[in-house]
Each structure stands twice: as C-alpha cells, then as structure tokens.
Amino acid sequence: MDTATRAIISNDIALSIRERIRPPLKWAGGKGWLVSHLRTLWAEHSHRRLVEPFCGGLAVALGLMPEHALLNDINPHSINLYRQLQAGLRTELSLRNEADYYYERRKEFNALVAEGKADSSHVAALFYYLNRTAYNGLCRFNKTGKFNVPFGKYATIKYKKDFAAYQQVLKGWEFSAVDFQDVTIQPEDFVYADPPYDGVFSQYTKEGFSWDDQERLAMWLALHPGPVVVSNRATERIRALYKKLGFKLQLLEAPRRISCTGDRTKAREVLATRNIKHVWT
Ligand SMILES: C[S@@+](CC[C@H](N)C(=O)[O-])C[C@H]1O[C@@H](n2cnc3c(N)ncnc32)[C@H](O)[C@@H]1O
C-alpha cells in the first residue's frame, strides 16, 4: 500500500472517530463537492496546519478535519459565528420561518452591526437564522454594509438548535476576518485558497473581487514555500496566470452550483497546485 493510500485510510479512521459534522451555514460557492479531490492532495500533509484565506462556509475544513487550522474570511459575521460556536454558542433566539419575523430580525441585525455590536453571541445567532431563512442562502450587503437579502419562502427549514458538537471540532482552529494578504502564513503550512470566481460578479463584499485581486492572490500564493492548492473558475486568463507562475493545473467539471446571482449553470473548475506530489484520482 503506498503512502498516500495509507494516509487516506488513517485520515478516514480519524474522521469517523471525530464526528463528521455539516457546515452550519449555507454558502454560495461552497466546495463540499471538491473535498474528495482535496483529501487526496491533503493526505500526505495532514500533519501540517491547514490555512484557508477564503474559508467561506467551512465546507473544506469540516471535510478535511485538520487538527490545526487558520481559517480566514473577509466576512466578519460568519467568522463571528464560528468563534461563538468554538466558545459553545447557546441561544434563546426563536427560529421561525415567517416573513414578518424574518424582516424584524434582519432589521435588528443591521442595527446592532451599525452600533458596533457585531461580535456578540446574539448577533451570531441572528446571522445563523438569517442565513438559513434568507433567499437562496445568499449573503449580500448593500453599499452601506446592510444585509439586504429578502425572505426565502422555503416550505420548511431545518434549524439547528443544539450547536454543542461544533465546540469540540473547532477547538484547535484559529479564525480571522481580514483581507487574504494580511493572513500570516508559516513556511510549512498547507494553503488551500478558494477566492471568488474570476469573471463572476462577486457580491460577497461591497468592494467585489477584481482581476487585480486575482493577480495579487496568485503572486502571494506563488511566494509560499510550502504546499499550495487553489481553485477557481477555469477561465483562460486564470489558467494562464497560474501556469506562468509555475503551478500545475488540473481541470474539473463543477456540479450545479448556487452562484451569488442564483445562476445554476455548470462551471469548469481549475485546481492549481504547487509543492504537491500529484496523485489525481
Ligand atoms: C468561493 S467562496 C469560499 C467558499 C469556501 N471554500 C466554502 O467551501 O464554503 C469565496 C470567499 O472569499 C471571501 N472573500 C472575498 N474577498 C476576500 C478577501 N479580499 N479576502 C478574504 N476573503 C475574501 C468571501 O467572503 C467568500 O466567503
């Protein structure tokens, strides 16, 4: 049995011991579907710290279950929720799938954020509720930073009432909410970067994610001496950018996806890697 296969098996045993746990939020561009590919690349490096500069809904960290991780996203509300889960979030907030109640909670959330009280457990619970109840699980803010997604009109919603399981799983993980370039990586870290897709209007932040940001990211990743994996939409210019910087490329067919706009067309995805032995399956 080769080293990579042995590492995958021991990783799977570790996973079944530590409870498999689902991401708490719905997240546009979530990479749950990519975890099996990433696990093959991660297997030989699972003793390292996992760094995700764009951790989004946590699908990858919860899929790979590293012992140590630095998980960053520019969205301060998702990061506040993860920190509160780590601290053992308990909430009395009533979770109701009703339009009037939703709009009241949205107003309350925006008022607390405007008052500078965004990093409380109550705001974390509100954000969880809004995310589950909002249209298409979108997370969109207007120019003044107010969450403005309409009510989702779902027939039923499964809300989580007990978040206790997350506390144990998130224990060894560190969270931050800064621009990716301000994330401090150590030379031996395994970096998985999943930025907003090239060429798709990004509503994650009011600033968006421009081509300059894509280039800034690629150059920043190219300087890392440890293993790096980056995923993106397989546009011609993204492929050329990473190829020029010495990355190895693999093309994949992404499944139907929820984009920021609710567009569900299939996308071709590229995985670009550096300092990683190739074991594509
Ligand atoms: C494609 S999503 C990541 C999805 C994640 N891999 C998952 O599985 O849920 C891209 C993420 O980048 C974040 N983002 C956008 N601009 C950023 C920046 N300049 N620095 C750090 N994060 C940023 C967005 O908030 C969004 O969560």
The ligand as a Gaussian input file, in Angstrom:
#p B3LYP/6-31G(d) Opt

LIG

0 1
 C      -15.846000      30.864000      -3.124000
 S      -16.096000      31.493000      -1.518000
 C      -15.240000      30.330000      -0.460000
 C      -16.090000      29.119000      -0.213000
 C      -15.479000      28.092000       0.729000
 N      -14.331000      27.414000       0.175000
 C      -16.543000      27.043000       1.114000
 O      -16.373000      25.869000       0.800000
 O      -17.554000      27.448000       1.690000
 C      -15.037000      32.900000      -1.514000
 C      -14.942000      33.618000      -0.168000
 O      -13.993000      34.673000      -0.263000
 C      -14.349000      35.683000       0.670000
 N      -13.612000      36.902000       0.282000
 C      -13.913000      37.797000      -0.706000
 N      -12.941000      38.741000      -0.812000
 C      -11.990000      38.415000       0.137000
 C      -10.732000      38.969000       0.508000
 N      -10.235000      40.070000      -0.118000
 N      -10.021000      38.384000       1.495000
 C      -10.509000      37.281000       2.148000
 N      -11.695000      36.715000       1.843000
 C      -12.428000      37.258000       0.836000
 C      -15.868000      35.741000       0.556000
 O      -16.444000      36.284000       1.722000
 C      -16.238000      34.261000       0.331000
 O      -16.616000      33.638000       1.522000

